[in-house]
Amino acid sequence: MTTFHLPIDRSASAPIHRQIYEGFRRAILGGLLRPGQRIPSTRTLAVELEVSRLPVLTAYDQLLHEGYIEGRVGSGTFVSAALPDDLLRSAPPPGARSVAPRRATRSPLRAREEGGLGPFRMSVPALDQFPHAVWSRLVARHAHGLTHAQMAYGDPAGLVPLRLAIAEHLRTARAVRCEAKQVLIVSGSQAALRVAAAVLLARGDRVAVEEPGYPGARAALGAGGAELVPVPVDEGGLSVAALQKLGGRVRAAYVTPSHQYPFGTSMTVARRLALMGWAFRRGAWLLEDDYDSEYRYVSRPLGALQGMDAHERVIYIGTFSKVLFPAIRVGYVVVPPPLWERFIAAREAFDLFSPTLYQLALAEFLREGHFARHLRRMRGVYSERREALLAGLARHCGDYLTIHNSDAGLHVAVMLSVGLSDVDVVRRMAARGLTATALSTCYAGTTRRSGLLLGFGGSTARRLLEATTLLRDSLRDSASRSASGM
Ligand SMILES: Cc1ncc(COP(=O)(O)O)c(C=O)c1O
């Protein structure tokens, strides 16, 4: 298939080869075809246009001769990577976009894909340790064997073998009380929150969110018009005393009890009981985001809030983004049975169902024990990375920050010394190739603490240790700028 519309008019006076030549020329100058982009072989194009090969060969010859396209031995024909300047300067045909800036600027899409994977990047697991060989074998096997039924529309609830495997994992690893028939597969926890909000929150309803908290959750929960009410977090987790003072109309609370985002604390048992008591008495829902609970380094992991809930007020949300990789876009919701039909309807309305191929591969990945093995191995990897980061922070950055919490998950929260602006530090870090998150950006209200969230999942221990010296330089720059009042 051509990548643009190439109209051929057999009744026109211009010969076919000329029409093909002009069509390509217009598409290249207009930016529809980009430098370096492959174009069809002469044989394919002739078939596609239902013309003989001769006019296509003639047009391609001329385009080659004039430098619009180039042939690469063994790999085909491409729009010239370096188009002659005089071509680029020539006025584009009416209505066409100029091709020139495309080569000079990086598109924002590209920047998002490639950039920002420097040390301390939040929410990125150890992609270098992912068992690619096993995963690609499973994906390939299922891709080859896809039946027509598997290529058609899938079950909005998700594939049964995957739901069975997830339920088993959650019961044993997270003490979640669930059966596969309660497990709803969604495209990540962000989607889970959107679906939950659609079911539970009407426009104008109030939903309590942790302050500071996960900005993605705020975006998802507020998307349908619910009012977000920030509730402070202390060492025990979300303050239930503050929640109680809010009075009625709070329909739900979003919490990260295993590993509070961003502080990293885990909600005490007393607080969990108080929270569940609040939800039961008010008839409110608890949205439990268990996003990276699998990794704990100091104390034993606490089970999920959902497993302690006797009244089915908890909607449990999990994701494979941290334990496998974010681009897999598979998450899940454990839905209280009375809400199941409404969740299914909302999920279907949202994006029908999750891609079947990945679900098939993932189900097998879990069933064959690769997932459990990967988790076990990653605990050691992350423990080493975390220790390297903590050692580097202690050695190089102690004058500027204090470590708030580092017991679990894939990041360490640090507080900056008085006078340091986290946004300024993050900007200086970015100039040195480091990608951190400013704690102040996690607040919805105006009272904000200055700190950094330093992800350690995605970089090797050595890289992290080196990066702490660059972090120190960034902190030092920022401190001297703020001391000089600039
Ligand atoms: C607290 C929290 N919940 C959810 C997510 C997103 O998960 P997903 O990729 O499944 O949407 C993140 C990602 O960083 C997170 O930090």
The ligand as an ORCA input file, in Angstrom:
! r2SCAN-3c Opt
* xyz 0 1
  C       0.634      5.201     42.237
  C       0.567      4.755     40.806
  N      -0.535      4.152     40.366
  C      -0.649      3.774     39.086
  C       0.368      3.978     38.185
  C       0.183      3.701     36.708
  O       0.034      2.448     36.386
  P      -0.413      2.016     34.923
  O       0.803      2.075     34.064
  O      -0.902      0.641     35.156
  O      -1.489      2.929     34.452
  C       1.522      4.588     38.578
  C       2.573      4.838     37.586
  O       3.532      5.438     37.808
  C       1.636      4.985     39.927
  O       2.743      5.590     40.346
*
